[in-house]
Amino acid sequence: MFIGDNVLAAIGNTPLVRLHRVTPEGCAEILVKLEGQNPSGSMKDRAAQAMIAVAERDGRLRPGDTVVEYACGSSGSALGLVCAAKGYRLRLVDSTAAAERESREPGTFWPDHLNNTDAITGYHGLGQEIWTQTECRVDAFVQAVGSAAALRGSAALLRYHKQRRIHVVAVEPAESPVLSGGPPGEHRIEGIGLGYPPPLWDPTLVDEVVPVSSPEAEAMAHRLAREEGLRAGNSSGANVVAAIRVGLRLGPRARVVTLLPDSGLKQGQTLTP
């Protein structure tokens, strides 16, 4: 235990726990990283901290500046947390065009999180935590694709340790299977499935893309709450559905790790359906 200098010291080092009741017989061991225990309630704290830190180091962001971003939900909350802790003003706008326009003002920095490769570095620590917590035994890593930064950052670190001997799985909404070559469509899985391959998407890091439908994701999110005591959103449900599919193929001697990207609080998720 240690005393953190500020709230940013609480980012990362989240628990990794084993699922029991939602995992069917014959399935691999499924471990989930509880990213909802980051200060703002999601894994996005890692990306926000990394983007701001790199911009400070290279001089794009200076004391007294304003951060402007097109963001809502978890990304906006995470940037709000980091900016508050570091003393920057934050302005959230409703479109990338507005963010780009306002970023031309003096003393303004636009992280542009959907295109910013610095966000990827924020998830290297996530991959390292998984490697350490599993005592270097991971057979597959499963993560849903929003900006793709978390998948890239975590998978790159795990691959560094284990080379190609880890099976990396991307998850997308079945109603909008663009990463699988299908057409975009409407879905109800928050935070993923942009309707186009995100700029940070790197298919060379991925062995498989697994589509999961909105009803499947929602049902699993409720099961996680009811049967495992884990409050999480629909993207978490999608991750666990995909992890179980992979785990059934790999068998009971294998170990599959996935993320619960947030706590589900922004959806008003409760412990009962």
C-alpha positions in Angstrom: 0.0 0.0 0.0 1.1 3.6 -0.7 -0.2 7.1 -0.6 -0.9 8.4 -4.1 0.1 12.0 -4.9 -3.4 12.5 -6.5 -6.2 10.6 -8.0 -4.2 9.6 -11.1 -2.2 7.2 -8.9 -5.4 5.1 -8.7 -5.4 4.5 -12.4 -4.5 0.9 -13.3 -3.6 -2.2 -11.2 -7.2 -3.3 -11.4 -8.3 -6.8 -10.1 -8.3 -9.9 -12.4 -11.0 -12.4 -11.3 -12.2 -15.8 -12.4 -15.7 -16.4 -13.6 -17.6 -19.4 -12.2 -21.3 -19.6 -12.8 -21.6 -18.2 -16.3 -18.9 -20.5 -17.6 -20.2 -23.7 -19.1 -18.8 -27.2 -18.6 -15.8 -27.9 -20.9 -14.9 -24.3 -21.2 -11.5 -22.8 -20.6 -10.9 -20.8 -17.5 -12.2 -17.3 -18.1 -10.6 -14.4 -16.3 -11.9 -10.8 -16.4 -10.1 -7.6 -15.7 -12.3 -5.2 -13.7 -11.6 -1.9 -15.4 -14.6 -0.3 -13.8 -12.5 0.1 -10.7 -10.5 2.9 -12.4 -11.3 6.2 -10.8 -13.8 7.4 -13.4 -15.3 4.0 -13.8 -13.7 2.7 -17.0 -10.5 1.7 -18.8 -10.6 5.0 -20.7 -8.7 6.6 -17.7 -5.6 4.8 -19.0 -5.9 6.3 -22.5 -6.7 9.8 -21.2 -3.8 9.8 -18.9 -1.4 8.7 -21.6 -2.6 11.2 -24.2 -2.3 14.1 -21.7 1.1 13.0 -20.4 2.7 12.7 -23.9 1.3 16.1 -24.9 2.8 17.6 -21.8 6.2 16.1 -22.5 6.4 17.2 -26.1 5.1 20.7 -25.4 1.7 20.5 -27.2 0.0 21.1 -23.8 1.2 23.7 -21.3 0.1 25.0 -17.9 -3.1 27.1 -18.3 -4.1 25.5 -21.6 -7.5 24.2 -22.4 -8.2 20.7 -23.7 -10.9 20.4 -26.3 -12.3 17.0 -27.5 -15.2 15.5 -29.3 -16.2 12.9 -26.7 -19.1 11.6 -24.7 -19.6 8.8 -22.2 -16.5 7.1 -20.8 -13.9 9.0 -22.9 -15.3 12.4 -21.8 -15.4 11.3 -18.1 -11.8 10.1 -18.3 -10.6 13.3 -19.8 -12.5 15.3 -17.2 -10.8 13.3 -14.4 -7.3 13.7 -15.8 -7.7 17.4 -16.6 -9.2 18.2 -13.2 -6.3 16.5 -11.5 -3.7 18.3 -13.6 -5.4 21.7 -13.6 -6.5 22.0 -17.2 -9.8 23.3 -18.4 -11.8 20.9 -20.5 -14.3 21.7 -23.3 -16.3 18.8 -24.7 -18.0 19.5 -28.1 -20.5 17.7 -30.3 -18.5 16.9 -33.4 -14.9 16.3 -34.7 -15.4 19.4 -36.9 -16.1 21.6 -33.9 -13.1 20.1 -32.0 -10.8 20.7 -34.9 -12.1 24.3 -35.3 -11.7 25.1 -31.6 -8.3 23.5 -31.4 -7.0 26.4 -33.7 -7.4 28.8 -30.8 -4.2 29.7 -28.9 -3.6 27.7 -25.8 -5.8 24.8 -26.9 -5.0 21.1 -27.3 -7.1 18.6 -29.1 -6.2 14.9 -28.1 -8.3 13.6 -31.1 -8.6 10.2 -29.3 -9.9 8.2 -32.2 -6.7 9.0 -34.2 -4.2 9.4 -31.4 -1.7 6.6 -31.2 -0.6 7.9 -27.7 -3.8 6.3 -26.4 -2.4 2.9 -27.4 0.6 3.4 -25.0 -1.9 3.8 -22.1 -2.9 0.2 -22.5 0.6 -1.3 -22.5 0.4 -1.2 -18.7 -2.9 -3.1 -18.9 -1.2 -5.9 -20.9 1.7 -6.0 -18.5 -0.7 -6.3 -15.5 -2.5 -9.2 -17.2 0.8 -11.0 -17.9 1.9 -10.5 -14.2 -1.4 -11.4 -12.6 -1.7 -14.6 -14.6 1.8 -15.5 -13.7 2.7 -15.5 -17.4 0.0 -18.0 -18.5 -2.4 -16.6 -21.1 -3.7 -18.6 -24.0 -6.1 -16.1 -25.5 -7.0 -12.4 -25.1 -10.4 -11.1 -26.0 -11.5 -7.4 -26.4 -14.3 -5.5 -28.1 -13.3 -2.9 -30.6 -14.3 0.8 -30.1 -11.3 3.0 -30.9 -9.1 -0.2 -31.0 -6.5 1.4 -28.7 -7.1 -1.0 -25.8 -6.9 -4.1 -28.1 -3.7 -2.9 -29.7 -2.0 -1.8 -26.6 -2.8 -4.9 -24.5 -2.2 -7.4 -27.3 1.1 -5.8 -28.4 2.4 -6.2 -24.8 1.2 -9.8 -24.5 2.6 -10.7 -27.9 5.9 -9.2 -26.8 6.0 -11.7 -23.9 4.5 -14.7 -25.7 5.1 -14.0 -29.4 2.5 -15.6 -31.6 1.5 -18.2 -29.0 -1.4 -16.1 -27.8 -4.7 -16.1 -29.6 -5.9 -12.5 -30.0 -9.7 -12.0 -30.6 -11.5 -8.8 -31.5 -15.2 -8.5 -30.7 -17.7 -6.5 -32.7 -21.5 -6.2 -32.8 -23.1 -8.8 -35.0 -25.5 -6.2 -36.3 -22.6 -4.1 -37.6 -19.9 -6.6 -38.6 -17.6 -4.2 -40.5 -14.4 -5.7 -39.2 -15.5 -9.0 -40.6 -16.2 -7.4 -44.0 -20.0 -6.9 -43.5 -22.1 -3.8 -43.7 -22.6 -1.3 -40.8 -25.9 -1.4 -38.9 -27.6 -0.2 -35.7 -26.8 -2.0 -32.4 -27.1 -1.6 -28.7 -23.6 -2.3 -27.4 -22.2 0.9 -26.1 -18.7 2.1 -26.8 -17.9 -0.3 -29.7 -18.9 -0.8 -33.3 -18.4 2.6 -34.9 -19.8 1.5 -38.2 -16.4 1.7 -39.9 -12.9 0.3 -39.1 -11.4 2.8 -36.6 -8.2 4.6 -37.5 -6.3 2.7 -34.8 -7.5 -0.7 -36.0 -4.6 -3.0 -36.9 -5.8 -6.4 -38.3 -2.3 -7.8 -38.2 -2.5 -8.1 -34.4 -5.7 -10.1 -34.5 -6.2 -13.8 -35.1 -10.0 -13.8 -35.2 -13.0 -11.4 -35.1 -16.0 -12.7 -33.2 -19.4 -11.0 -33.8 -21.8 -10.8 -30.8 -25.4 -9.6 -31.0 -26.9 -6.9 -28.8 -29.4 -9.3 -27.1 -26.5 -11.8 -26.4 -24.4 -9.0 -24.9 -27.3 -7.6 -22.8 -28.2 -11.0 -21.5 -24.7 -11.8 -20.4 -24.3 -8.4 -18.7 -27.4 -9.3 -16.6 -26.0 -12.7 -15.9 -22.7 -11.3 -14.8 -24.6 -9.1 -12.3 -27.0 -11.8 -11.1 -24.7 -14.8 -11.0 -21.2 -13.4 -10.5 -22.0 -10.2 -8.6 -20.2 -8.2 -11.3 -21.8 -5.0 -12.4 -20.8 -4.2 -16.0 -22.1 -2.8 -19.3 -23.1 -4.4 -22.5 -19.6 -4.3 -24.0 -18.5 -6.3 -21.0 -21.3 -8.8 -21.8 -20.1 -9.0 -25.4 -16.5 -9.7 -24.3 -17.6 -12.5 -22.0 -19.8 -14.1 -24.7 -16.9 -14.1 -27.1 -14.5 -15.3 -24.5 -16.7 -18.3 -23.7 -17.0 -19.2 -27.4 -13.2 -19.2 -27.7 -12.9 -21.0 -24.4 -15.1 -23.8 -25.5 -12.9 -24.4 -28.5 -9.7 -24.3 -26.5 -11.0 -26.6 -23.8 -10.7 -26.7 -20.0 -6.9 -26.7 -19.7 -6.7 -23.3 -21.4 -6.9 -19.8 -19.9 -8.8 -16.9 -21.6 -8.5 -13.3 -20.4 -11.0 -10.5 -21.3 -12.0 -7.1 -20.0 -15.0 -5.7 -18.3 -14.3 -2.2 -19.7 -16.5 -0.3 -17.3 -18.7 -0.6 -14.3 -22.0 -0.3 -16.2 -23.0 2.7 -14.0 -23.5 5.0 -17.0 -26.2 2.6 -18.1 -27.8 2.4 -14.7 -26.9 -1.3 -14.5 -28.1 -2.9 -11.3 -27.4 -6.2 -9.6 -30.8 -7.6 -10.7 -32.2 -7.7 -14.3 
